[in-house]
Amino acid sequence: MEEFKLIAKTFQGLEDVLAKELAGLGAKDIAPGRRMVSFTGDKELMYRANFSLRTAIRVLKPIANFKANTADEVYEAVKSIDWNNYLDLNTSFAVDSVVYSEDFKHSKFVAYKVKDAIVDYFREQTGKRPNISVTNPDIKFNMHIAEDNCTLSLDSSGESLHKRGYREATVDSPINEVLAAGMILLTGWHGECDLIDPMCGSGTIAIEAALIARNMAPGIFRKKYAFENWKDFDRELFDHIYNDDSQEKTFEHHIYAYDLDKNAVAVAQRNANAAGVANDITIVAQPIQQFKQPAEKSIMITNPPYGERISSPNLLGLYRTLGDRLKHQFVGNEAWIIGYREETFEQIGLKPSLKIPLFNGSLDCEFRKYQIFDGKLENFRAQGNILKTEEDKERNAAKRKLKPHHDFKQAANYDEEDLESEIPEYIRIRHREFVQNQLRDTRRNRYDDYDKKDDDDKRRNRRGDSRKEYGNYRNEKETDSFKNRDNYSSPRQGQNPYNKDKRNERGSNSFRDRRPYDKDKKAYGNKDKGRRPNRRFNGRNDD
């Protein structure tokens, strides 16, 4: 079977884990880069990569490589490809693009030029054009530009591979399935002991751990892959891969997941049932304060709140409690915690033996390992225990060479020759500024909303107080006028209590009933001579 080059995309920091997975599938010429791993394989390997890889986001098949410095050069290069090998007039397609270049300012503009080149190719050949579908295309292309190096690829995955298909419900800000699986594989755990997640959320870490322990392929729950729409799709070959469960195994230990939120526990249980691993996971509503020493040797992997997308009423106190539980109720085991803020890690009160930079979405995080032992470090080592393995030391040594980024260090192995996966420094700076501006605008809008609400409340209170004072004032005046009603007679009795001259000084009779009664003058009207009262209440009290 013909072999060709393939590219598997992943999160920054998981490149080596993905390379090991590819080696296990039999891939050749494996070369980790930045957020990607290139390799060589045939059609069967491409199918297996989509079906079995836990840390891959998508698998691309390059069909053209060329250099371009302008959009017109991209257009001409794409138009020169024989598109009859990939599309026909009945096939819809979409183009995605990733650009790291000063020559191309907007990735969508590049995608439009690629789309125009493909459409114009068919229009010149047949007089008709294929359909464009952004939401659900039959064929999806990916254009990657790094400086002037351009790679056009077929996307064999379609939807991102992190969408396993078992997640039926979720909570706020769930951890990505690919990142969860990568964290588990980074610890070296494959089901050798119990696993505990004391803050499980929607249960992603626990479910991914069960799939790893039983060696179940993560793609078994997916309904569709993009390569199934390709002209050369081999249905029989893919059915053989899908139905092959010879590599699955039994899990002799157990997984425990806890969360304070009962709704999260219900969601996690529902997802575990959908994944078919409910028998391997015990999910209980329990706060971290009630965590007890496990009866069997265990490993803890957890993703506590960072204080960004989700938080806790006392975030630092939560981390202090977590550190206290580890010190007193997790002795003899190891814990792995991913976090975003150095201040929260400090509250744990333990020294990590390993720090691995990872990205959780756009958040520059660290995945830290804590070896929990009883007594002093000297006694721990005297018993023949090892705090840091040789692999841990190599990882720490490599980490110290990375450039600092915010509170943590960049997560990548810099390779100047790998221009295809290179992210220029100016792009990273621009991205950091963009994220900082977004956070600043979010906080500013939040504060503006608070200020506006306070102003509205104050204005409403002032209006209410003014109306109340005015009402009391009118009631008081009306009461006084009622008490002095004997000082004048009704006009119906033939007596006019008002002096004509005084009435002319005060103004028109039409306003007489609007004026408060002055008991000193025994008449209606203001003290100021000739002043007309306002027809409409304006918030002021005229004496």
Secondary structure, 3 states (H helix, E strand, C coil): CCCEEEEEECCCCCHHHHHHHHHHHCCEEEEECCCEEEEEECHHHHHHHHHHCCCCCEEEEEEEEEECCCHHHHHHHHHCCCHHHCCCCCCCEEEEEEEECCCCCCHHHHHHHHHHHHHHHHHHHHCCCCCECCCCCCEEEEEEEECCEEEEEEECCCCCCCCCCCCCCCCCCCCCHHHHHHHHHHHCCCCCCEEEECCCCCCHHHHHHHHHHCCCCHHHHCCCCHHHHCCCCCHHHHHHHHHCCCCCCCCCCCEEEEECCHHHHHHHHHHHHHHCCHHHEEEEECCHHHCCCCCCCEEEEECCCCCCCCCCCCHHHHHHHHHHHHHHHCCCCEEEEEECCHHHHHHHCCCCCEEEEEEECCEEEEEEEEECCCCCHHHHHHCCCCCCCHHHHHHHHHHHCCCEECCEECCCCCCCCCHHHCCCHHHHHHHHHHHHHHHHHHHHHHHHHHHHHHHHHHHHHHHHHHHHHHHHHHHHHHHHHHHCHHHCCCHHHCCCCCCHHHHHHHCCHHHHHHCCEECCCCEECCCCCCCCCCCCCCCCCCC
